[in-house]
Every structure is written in C-alpha cells, then in structure tokens.
Amino acid sequence: MIILIDTDVVIDVAMRREPHFDASAELLSAVEQGRATAFMAWHSLSNIHYILHPKSGSRATTEFLRDLLLFIDVARTSTASAAYATGLPMRDFEDALQVAAAAAAGADVIATRNVRDYVGSPVKAETPANLMRRLS
C-alpha cells in the first residue's frame, strides 16, 4: 500500500496530540517497519517546521524531520501538479496540494484525521486508525 501522509498526522505524533497520537504513531511505526510505503508533500515539511519550532526549537524540529525522512519520501511534484491542484473541487487549497502530491506519488490513500476535508478528492482519504486495521 502506498500512503500519502497528511501534515496533521505527523504533527499529532510530534506534539503527542490526543486523542490522535496513538493511531498516528502506530501508522508511522508501520511505515518505518516497511509494512507500507509512504510519501509526504514537499510543503508539509515547511508547515510542520513552522508549527513545531516555537515549542521544540529549530534544531529539535529539524532533527525530527530528518529522522522522518529516513522512512518517508517526499512526493515528486511539479508545476503541472500544482496546476492540477488548482482544478480540484476542494474547499482548501492546501488539501488540494496534498491530493496532487498523492497523485504524483501514485498513492492508494491519504492518511489524515480530517477525512471530511477530502470530499471530492480522486484519492481516497482514511484515518490512521482505519489504515492500521487494513495493515493488520
């Protein structure tokens, strides 16, 4: 299974946000163990850094991202990918960029806790908990 990991899943793990931490951490662990292949959108890296560095510091945040990139690849997107995102029937452009990254990576699914934000997405979205049931 090829998964695009949405920004919120990573932030839930990094900040230990409840009630989402356990399922998100379990999913990242499954990816790290090779039970699925995962990608992230390029822009997720800057969003994660922006959110985490005030609490964790720039060095710790950068190390966290470096560790994450040992087992999650960045989706190879392009100008065409961005143009594709502009034409998607979605309310939030950032979510449309996630979909474009998922499409570029050949993802089967987008892991997010905000499934309702992906109505209209050609790539199905599922929660980390649902994905873990499928991977078990």
N, C-alpha and C positions, 0 to 999 in steps of 0.2 A: 504494500500500500504506500502510495506517495501522498504526503500531507504537507499542506502549506500551514505553517504555524502563525496565527494572528498575534499581533503585538500584545493583546491583553493576556494571553496565556503565559507568555514569558514574564510579564510584569507581575502577574499573580504569583508566580514562583519566586521571583526576585524579592518581592515585598511581603511574601508569605500572607497574601490577602485571603482571608476566609470569607465565605465557605469554599472558595475556588482552588485553594492551594493544593490540596491532596490530589485531586484528579489531574490538575495541570502538571504537577511534579511527577506523577506516575506516567503521564504521557511522554514528557521529556526524557524520563528514565528509559522508557521502552524504546524511544528513538535512539538514545545513546547506546543501548544494548543491541541495536541492529534489527529490532522487530518491525521497523518501518523506516522509510526514507523520508526525510523532512527538509523543507526549504523555508526560508523567510523572505519577505520582500526587503529590498535594499533600504527603503525609507523607514522600515521598522527599527533598524539599528539606531538611527538618529532619534527616533521617537522614544525608544527605550532609554537611551543615554540621557535625553532631556528630562525624562521623568525620574530616573533613578539617581542621577548625580547629586541633586540637592540633599538627599538623605544619606547616600552611601559614599559620596565623594567621587571625583572623576577617576582616580586610579582604580578604586574597587569596582566601579561600574565598567571601566574599560576591561579589566581582568575578567569580569563576569561575561562580557560579550565575547572576549577572546576564547574563553572556555566553551561557550555555547557554539561558537563557530567551528569547534573541533568535530561536532557531530550534526550540525545543521548547516546546509549550504544556502547561499544567497541565490535566489532565482535570477536567472539571466534575462533581464528585461531590456527594452529598447524604446526608442521614440514611438515605434508602432504599438508597443504595449501600452504606453501612456495614452496614445490616441484611442486605442481600444477601450480603455477605462472611461474616457470621456463619453463614450456612446452607450455605456451600460445603464440599464434602467434602475439605478440605485440612488437613494437619497444622500448618502455620504460619499464624497469623492475618495476619501482615504480608504473606505471599504472597497470601492471600485478598483483602486490601485492594488489592493490585496488580491482581488479576483484576477486582475491582469497578471500579477506575479504567479498566482496559482496556475493559470492557463499556460504561461510561459514555461513553467516547471513541469507541466504535464501532471499536475496534482489530481488525485482522485477526490480529494476532500480538503476543506479548510477547517482547521481546528480553531474554534472560537467559543467563548461563552456567550457571545451576542449573536446567536443564530438568526434572530429576527431581523438583524441588520443586513442579512444576506438574501432577503427575499428578492427574487429577480436575478440572482446570480446563476450563471450557467455551471458553476462548480458548486456542488452541494456543501453546505456548512453543517458541522456537527460539534457538539460539546466534547471536551476532553473525556468526560465520563463515558459518553456513548462510544467514542472511539476506543477507549480501553476495553469496553465489553466486546467490541469487534476484534480487537487484537488478542484477546484471551483465548 
